Amino acid sequence: MNDKSHPDDGSVPKLGDKIALVTGAASGIGRATALLLAGQGAAVFCADIALAGAEDTAQVIASRARTATPLHLDMTSEPHWQAAFAEVLARHRRVDILVNSAGISFAAPVAEMRLEDWRRVMAVNLDGIFLGTKHAILAMREHPEGGSIVNISSASGLRASPGASAYCTSKAAVSMFTKTVAKECLERGDNIRLNTVCPGGVKTPLWKSMPMFQELIARHGSEAAAFRVMEESAPSGRFAEPEEIALAILYLASDQSRSVTGTDLVIDGGYTL
């Protein structure tokens, strides 16, 4: 994979020796984020249910003389989360950054949706965020430096998309959950910030699981052509690259945003206007 990098021109926040755990690090936004955080100085734990992909991301980071550790993580399993943070703390005795990027997409009219489909979306997209946030806070409270938690929501959590009720609902819940916990941390005096990033259309492998996207590939001959067709209906005329979203995550993870908590950072090319 030809992963893009950002120029080190002083405009991109530095992370010093921060310790970061990134979920969904095998591909898409999670992979781009892991590469960027590592490039800016963080030791990164690359977590994904697809361990081979997480290992590949960690190997790319290591090839750039940066520090990365792959982790096998099922977002829906509390024992997995406990084990993940136990390994981070055993190696570094603290965690400074959690980026919850892992998620799944699903589309079906509500009258045709099975309960198990609904529950699967909620388990990954919402329960996983709850578990990661919970255990990150427990770990971050042990150190006065606190930390930053960035949960990936979606522009679809802010604007309804017919046929995607489970996905939209899960992402809307992520935003409200994050705001509520951010306020809890403020009232408790924790030095822990929580924010969401809400992307619009992004060119990631997540689209491959969508029947609509597969139909576009069959009709137009390639993934690139399928993306071009979808981009025609985007207000800005384009989909974002994962690296663009990673830059926003880096800002929220860094000390440059130390006054920012409980906010939705929307990067959707005007989709929600």
PLY file of the C-alpha trace (Angstrom):
ply
format ascii 1.0
element vertex 273
property float x
property float y
property float z
element edge 272
property int vertex1
property int vertex2
end_header
0.00 0.00 0.00
1.33 3.42 -0.96
0.62 5.29 2.24
0.78 9.05 2.02
2.72 11.18 4.45
2.47 14.82 5.42
5.36 17.29 5.11
7.13 18.06 8.34
6.99 21.84 7.85
6.18 22.85 11.40
2.47 23.29 10.72
1.53 19.78 11.87
1.26 19.28 15.66
4.01 17.30 17.35
3.20 14.61 19.91
6.55 14.27 21.65
6.67 10.97 23.52
2.91 10.44 23.84
1.46 6.93 23.90
-1.47 6.30 21.58
-3.86 3.43 20.97
-5.65 3.52 17.60
-8.45 1.11 16.73
-9.31 0.18 13.18
-5.61 0.59 12.42
-5.55 -2.07 9.70
-7.06 0.20 7.05
-8.74 3.45 6.13
-8.90 6.30 8.63
-7.44 4.18 11.43
-4.37 3.24 9.41
-3.82 6.80 8.21
-4.15 8.02 11.80
-1.71 5.47 13.20
0.87 6.42 10.56
0.43 10.14 11.19
0.54 9.95 14.99
3.67 7.82 14.80
5.22 10.23 12.32
4.66 13.06 14.80
6.45 11.24 17.59
3.89 9.03 19.36
4.45 5.39 20.23
1.40 3.82 18.61
-0.49 0.63 19.42
-2.18 -0.45 16.20
-5.35 -2.31 17.20
-7.75 -4.15 14.92
-9.81 -7.31 14.81
-7.87 -8.00 11.59
-4.51 -8.69 13.23
-2.63 -9.17 9.96
-3.64 -5.68 8.87
-2.64 -4.20 12.22
0.72 -5.96 11.93
1.22 -4.52 8.46
0.51 -0.98 9.69
2.93 -1.47 12.58
5.59 -2.76 10.18
5.24 0.33 7.97
5.67 2.52 11.04
8.71 0.53 12.18
10.26 0.86 8.71
10.18 4.62 9.26
12.17 4.26 12.48
9.11 4.88 14.66
7.60 2.79 17.45
4.48 0.67 16.89
2.94 -2.45 18.39
0.11 -4.46 16.77
-2.79 -5.58 18.94
-5.64 -7.97 18.22
-8.78 -6.20 19.45
-12.45 -7.07 19.17
-14.18 -3.77 19.92
-17.21 -5.56 21.38
-15.23 -7.56 23.97
-14.49 -6.01 27.36
-11.78 -8.62 28.12
-10.08 -7.63 24.85
-10.12 -3.97 25.89
-8.80 -4.82 29.35
-5.98 -6.86 27.83
-5.14 -4.10 25.35
-4.79 -1.44 28.02
-2.92 -3.85 30.29
-0.32 -4.32 27.55
-0.03 -0.57 26.90
0.42 0.15 30.61
2.87 -2.72 31.07
5.08 -1.31 28.32
4.75 2.43 28.99
2.91 2.86 32.32
0.50 5.37 30.78
-1.74 6.07 27.80
-2.16 9.60 26.46
-4.34 9.16 23.39
-7.16 6.83 22.37
-8.56 7.04 18.85
-11.67 4.91 18.36
-11.74 4.60 14.58
-12.99 1.04 14.11
-16.56 0.70 12.90
-18.85 -1.05 10.46
-21.41 0.14 7.96
-24.77 -1.42 7.17
-27.74 -0.38 5.05
-31.27 -1.81 4.89
-34.76 -0.34 5.18
-35.93 -0.68 8.77
-38.85 -2.93 7.82
-36.41 -5.35 6.20
-33.73 -5.22 8.90
-33.10 -8.18 11.17
-32.67 -7.59 14.87
-29.27 -9.28 14.72
-28.14 -6.78 12.06
-29.24 -3.85 14.23
-27.49 -5.31 17.27
-24.27 -6.01 15.34
-24.02 -2.37 14.22
-24.69 -1.12 17.75
-22.23 -3.58 19.27
-19.31 -2.43 17.11
-20.12 1.24 16.55
-21.49 2.10 19.99
-20.67 -0.60 22.56
-17.07 -0.60 21.31
-16.82 3.17 21.80
-18.27 2.84 25.32
-15.82 0.11 26.30
-12.78 1.86 24.87
-13.71 5.18 26.43
-14.39 3.58 29.81
-11.07 1.79 30.03
-9.10 4.69 28.58
-10.47 6.98 31.28
-9.59 4.48 34.00
-6.02 4.35 32.66
-5.68 8.11 32.07
-6.89 8.97 35.57
-3.76 7.35 36.98
-1.59 10.17 35.66
-1.95 13.95 36.11
-1.24 14.54 32.42
-4.64 13.03 31.64
-5.26 12.41 27.97
-7.33 12.88 24.85
-9.99 10.52 23.49
-11.14 10.96 19.90
-14.20 8.98 18.84
-15.04 8.73 15.17
-18.67 9.54 14.52
-20.01 10.51 11.09
-21.85 13.21 9.21
-24.53 10.51 8.96
-24.99 10.92 12.71
-25.97 14.54 12.06
-28.10 14.12 8.93
-30.55 11.31 8.28
-29.84 8.88 5.45
-32.88 6.76 4.51
-31.97 3.08 4.43
-29.14 3.53 6.93
-31.09 3.91 10.18
-28.84 1.58 12.22
-25.64 3.26 11.09
-27.01 6.80 11.51
-28.40 6.01 14.95
-25.14 4.47 16.14
-23.11 7.47 15.01
-25.54 10.00 16.48
-25.29 8.13 19.77
-21.47 8.28 19.62
-21.60 12.06 19.44
-23.98 12.44 22.39
-22.12 9.82 24.42
-18.85 11.66 23.84
-20.31 15.03 24.85
-21.84 13.58 28.00
-18.64 11.87 29.10
-16.62 15.01 28.29
-18.84 16.90 30.74
-18.49 14.14 33.33
-14.70 14.45 33.11
-14.87 18.24 33.45
-17.12 18.06 36.51
-14.93 15.40 38.11
-11.77 17.40 37.49
-10.19 14.81 35.21
-7.64 16.20 32.81
-9.23 14.17 30.03
-10.71 15.62 26.86
-13.20 13.84 24.60
-14.21 14.89 21.11
-15.64 13.40 17.95
-14.67 13.70 14.33
-17.60 13.47 11.92
-16.42 12.67 8.39
-18.61 12.77 5.33
-17.65 10.69 2.32
-14.14 9.25 2.66
-12.33 6.90 0.29
-11.90 3.91 2.59
-12.26 0.12 2.29
-15.44 0.35 4.40
-17.36 0.99 1.19
-16.47 -2.47 -0.11
-18.95 -4.03 2.32
-21.83 -2.03 0.84
-23.96 -3.75 -1.86
-24.58 -0.34 -3.46
-20.85 0.18 -3.94
-20.41 -3.32 -5.38
-23.19 -2.57 -7.85
-21.41 0.61 -8.91
-18.17 -1.34 -9.44
-20.00 -3.91 -11.56
-21.64 -1.14 -13.60
-18.61 1.12 -14.05
-15.71 -1.31 -13.98
-13.54 -0.30 -11.03
-13.47 1.07 -7.49
-12.04 4.33 -8.76
-14.92 4.72 -11.20
-17.43 3.87 -8.45
-15.97 6.59 -6.23
-16.14 9.09 -9.10
-19.84 8.38 -9.54
-20.52 8.89 -5.82
-18.45 12.05 -5.76
-20.70 13.57 -8.43
-23.48 13.79 -5.82
-21.24 15.22 -3.08
-21.72 18.98 -2.44
-17.99 19.59 -2.79
-17.64 17.27 -5.78
-15.14 15.03 -4.00
-14.66 12.53 -1.19
-11.96 13.10 1.40
-8.80 11.03 1.62
-8.22 9.20 4.95
-5.15 11.38 5.55
-7.34 14.49 5.69
-9.38 13.01 8.52
-6.20 11.86 10.25
-4.97 15.47 10.37
-8.11 16.50 12.25
-7.67 13.61 14.66
-4.05 14.63 15.23
-5.17 18.14 16.15
-7.67 16.84 18.73
-5.14 14.37 20.10
-2.42 17.00 20.48
-1.86 19.70 23.09
-2.77 22.32 20.47
-6.43 21.51 21.22
-6.13 21.48 25.02
-9.09 23.88 25.33
-11.29 21.75 23.05
-13.60 19.14 24.60
-17.11 17.88 23.94
-17.18 19.04 20.33
-18.02 17.50 16.96
-15.40 18.35 14.34
-17.33 17.99 11.10
-15.31 17.29 7.92
-17.96 16.58 5.31
-17.46 18.93 2.36
-20.75 20.65 3.10
-22.89 17.51 3.33
-24.69 18.63 6.49
-25.27 22.24 5.42
0 1
1 2
2 3
3 4
4 5
5 6
6 7
7 8
8 9
9 10
10 11
11 12
12 13
13 14
14 15
15 16
16 17
17 18
18 19
19 20
20 21
21 22
22 23
23 24
24 25
25 26
26 27
27 28
28 29
29 30
30 31
31 32
32 33
33 34
34 35
35 36
36 37
37 38
38 39
39 40
40 41
41 42
42 43
43 44
44 45
45 46
46 47
47 48
48 49
49 50
50 51
51 52
52 53
53 54
54 55
55 56
56 57
57 58
58 59
59 60
60 61
61 62
62 63
63 64
64 65
65 66
66 67
67 68
68 69
69 70
70 71
71 72
72 73
73 74
74 75
75 76
76 77
77 78
78 79
79 80
80 81
81 82
82 83
83 84
84 85
85 86
86 87
87 88
88 89
89 90
90 91
91 92
92 93
93 94
94 95
95 96
96 97
97 98
98 99
99 100
100 101
101 102
102 103
103 104
104 105
105 106
106 107
107 108
108 109
109 110
110 111
111 112
112 113
113 114
114 115
115 116
116 117
117 118
118 119
119 120
120 121
121 122
122 123
123 124
124 125
125 126
126 127
127 128
128 129
129 130
130 131
131 132
132 133
133 134
134 135
135 136
136 137
137 138
138 139
139 140
140 141
141 142
142 143
143 144
144 145
145 146
146 147
147 148
148 149
149 150
150 151
151 152
152 153
153 154
154 155
155 156
156 157
157 158
158 159
159 160
160 161
161 162
162 163
163 164
164 165
165 166
166 167
167 168
168 169
169 170
170 171
171 172
172 173
173 174
174 175
175 176
176 177
177 178
178 179
179 180
180 181
181 182
182 183
183 184
184 185
185 186
186 187
187 188
188 189
189 190
190 191
191 192
192 193
193 194
194 195
195 196
196 197
197 198
198 199
199 200
200 201
201 202
202 203
203 204
204 205
205 206
206 207
207 208
208 209
209 210
210 211
211 212
212 213
213 214
214 215
215 216
216 217
217 218
218 219
219 220
220 221
221 222
222 223
223 224
224 225
225 226
226 227
227 228
228 229
229 230
230 231
231 232
232 233
233 234
234 235
235 236
236 237
237 238
238 239
239 240
240 241
241 242
242 243
243 244
244 245
245 246
246 247
247 248
248 249
249 250
250 251
251 252
252 253
253 254
254 255
255 256
256 257
257 258
258 259
259 260
260 261
261 262
262 263
263 264
264 265
265 266
266 267
267 268
268 269
269 270
270 271
271 272
